[in-house]
């Protein structure tokens, strides 16, 4: 079951605050930027860069993902390894709120999200 429209608006505000802190300066955003999407009950944060062999095309590289499990009232936290598969973020595989997820990604204690 997807996240409600009310929840989406609430989550967008929280993610926008995170983006304000983490996005690169305006003058460099053509070369590297951050983006996000909310899809069903998942929130994904990704990096945006020009493609090497075609700088006019942008590519997205996933950074972090959280999926809400309504029955358990928690968010599962994932990071993407070099094999391009999502893996549970073992230091903290679940959090209770989206804000806690964003704080976990922002702190990046084990350099899994931003390297």
N, C-alpha and C positions, 0 to 999 in steps of 0.2 A: 504494500500500500504506500502510495506516494505521500510526501510531506504536504501539509495543507498550505494554501496560499498565504494565510496569516503567518505561519511558521517560516515560509520562504522569505517573506519581507523582513521578519525579525532576524533571520540568519544572514540575509544580504547586508543588513546594517552592521552586524558583527564582523563579517568578512571584509567589508569596506574599511573598517577601522584597522584591521590587520593589514590590508593592502596599503593603506597610507603609511604604515610603519615600515613595511618590507619592500615596497616597490623601489626600483632604482630612480635616480633623479630624472626629471623630465627630458633633459638634453640627451640622455643615453637610451631612452625607451625604444628608439628605432632599432637598436642593436640587441637589447635584452629587456624583457619586461615580465611581469607576472600577471596571470589571469586566473579566473576560477569559473566553475560551473556547478550548478545544483541540478541533479538529475535523479528523479524518483526520491529515494531516501539517502542519496549520497552527495557529498560535497567533495569536489576535486580541485586542488590547487596545482597550477602548472606554470612552467616557464615558457615564454614566447621568444623565439629568435628567428632571424632570416635563415633560410635553407642555404647551405654552403654553395652548392652548385647552381642555385637560382635565388639570389638575394631578394627578389621581388615576392617570393613565396615565404610565408611564415610557417614554422613548425612549432608544435607544442610538445614539451617534455614534462611528463607528470612528476610532481614533487611529493604530494601527500594526498591521502584520501580518507574520509571518514564516512561510515555508513551507519545510519541510525537503525537500531533494532527495537522496534516499538514494544514488543512483548517483554523485553528485558529493561526497557527505558535507559538505554546506554548507546554510546557511539563506539564502533569498532574502528581502531586507528590502523592505517596501512601506509607503507612506503614502498616505492618501486625500486627493485634491485636492477643490476645491469642486465639481467636476463629478461627484462621488460615484464615481469610478473609482480603483482601486488603481494606483499608479505606483511603479516601482522607485525606491528611495531612492538617487539617483545619487551622493551623496558616498560611500556605502558600500553598494553593491547586494547584497553577500553577506557573510556572516560564518561562521565555523567552528562556533560554539557558540550555544546559546540564551542563555547568560549574556552573550555579546558583543552579541547582539541587544538584550537588556534594557539593557545599558550604553549602547548607541547611542541607544535611545529615551530613557533617563534623561538623558543629556547634551543631546540635542536641539540640537546645535550650529547647525543651520540653521533652527530654529523651524518645522519641518515637522510634528512630532507634536503638540506642545502650544501652538503658535502663538506 
